[in-house]
Structure formats: structure tokens, C-alpha cells
């Protein structure tokens, strides 16, 4: 596992289901949708658990789909954070 100290993360939401290496997370703030490919961390451990692979559901109540890293174990209800949205375009 990788601990991330130098990146900024923002609250994403809580895990609502886990299936075949994917976790579905109910997004807390529908106005703050994460970018596809953003890294995600477990709020309690601070360890990287995977990347956002999709955002699904209605715009008023979206869910993030996280492709979990191999060997990662999380539970329904666990709180997840994601990499803060980058400002600007390419560098």
C-alpha cells in the first residue's frame, strides 16, 4: 500500500457496494464530481485504494466507481477521499 502525504485529497463519500474488484461510492457533494482517473484513499488508513473509473447515476445523486488495487480490502460504509480536482489544463 502507498501512503500519500504530498497530495491534496477531498471527501468523496462512503462505500455502498463492492463487486469483483470495483467499489461503488455514494458521492457526498453532487457539485464536486471527481475526475476519472483520480486516486482514492481510505479515510481511516490514508492508504491508496484505487482510481475513479466512472461516475454513474443521476446528477442529483451520483456515485463514483473505483477500480480497486490488488490486495485492497475495504468494507461497506467505509469513508473514502479522492485526489482534489486539478485546476487548469495541461502543463
C-alpha positions in Angstrom: 0.0 0.0 0.0 1.1 3.6 -0.6 0.6 6.3 1.9 0.0 9.7 0.3 1.2 12.8 2.2 2.1 15.3 -0.5 -1.2 15.3 -2.5 -4.4 17.1 -1.5 -7.5 15.0 -1.1 -11.1 15.9 -0.6 -14.0 13.9 0.9 -15.7 11.7 -1.7 -18.3 9.6 0.2 -19.0 6.2 1.7 -18.8 2.8 0.1 -22.2 1.4 -0.8 -21.2 -1.8 -2.6 -18.2 -3.9 -3.6 -18.3 -6.3 -6.6 -15.4 -8.0 -8.5 -12.7 -5.5 -7.7 -14.9 -2.5 -8.0 -16.3 -0.3 -5.2 -19.3 1.9 -5.7 -19.2 5.1 -3.5 -22.1 7.4 -2.9 -20.7 10.9 -3.6 -21.4 13.3 -0.7 -21.4 16.5 -2.7 -23.0 16.3 -6.2 -21.5 19.7 -7.1 -18.0 18.3 -6.5 -17.7 15.4 -9.0 -14.2 13.8 -9.2 -12.3 13.4 -12.4 -12.0 10.0 -14.0 -8.5 8.6 -13.1 -8.3 10.4 -9.7 -6.6 8.4 -7.0 -8.7 7.5 -4.0 -7.6 6.8 -0.4 -9.2 5.1 2.6 -10.0 7.9 5.1 -9.0 5.9 8.2 -5.8 4.4 7.0 -4.7 7.1 4.4 -3.7 4.3 2.0 -4.3 4.5 -1.7 -7.1 2.0 -2.6 -7.6 2.6 -6.3 -8.7 5.1 -9.0 -12.0 6.5 -10.1 -13.0 4.6 -13.3 -16.5 6.0 -13.8 -19.3 8.3 -12.4 -22.8 6.9 -12.6 -26.3 7.7 -11.5 -28.4 10.9 -11.7 -26.7 14.2 -11.4 -28.6 14.9 -8.2 -27.3 11.7 -6.6 -24.1 10.5 -8.3 -21.9 7.5 -7.5 -18.2 7.0 -8.2 -17.0 3.6 -9.4 -13.5 2.8 -8.0 -11.3 0.2 -9.6 -9.6 -1.2 -6.5 -5.9 -2.1 -6.4 -5.0 -5.7 -6.0 -4.9 -6.8 -2.3 -7.1 -3.9 -1.1 -9.8 -4.8 1.4 -12.5 -2.3 2.3 -16.0 -2.6 3.7 -19.4 -1.2 3.0 -19.7 2.1 4.9 -16.0 2.9 4.8 -15.3 6.6 4.2 -13.3 7.4 1.0 -11.5 10.5 -0.2 -10.2 11.4 -3.7 -7.5 13.5 -5.2 -8.5 17.1 -5.3 -9.6 18.3 -8.7 -6.7 19.8 -10.6 -7.1 23.4 -11.7 -6.3 24.4 -15.3 -5.4 22.3 -18.2 -2.2 20.6 -19.3 1.1 21.8 -18.1 
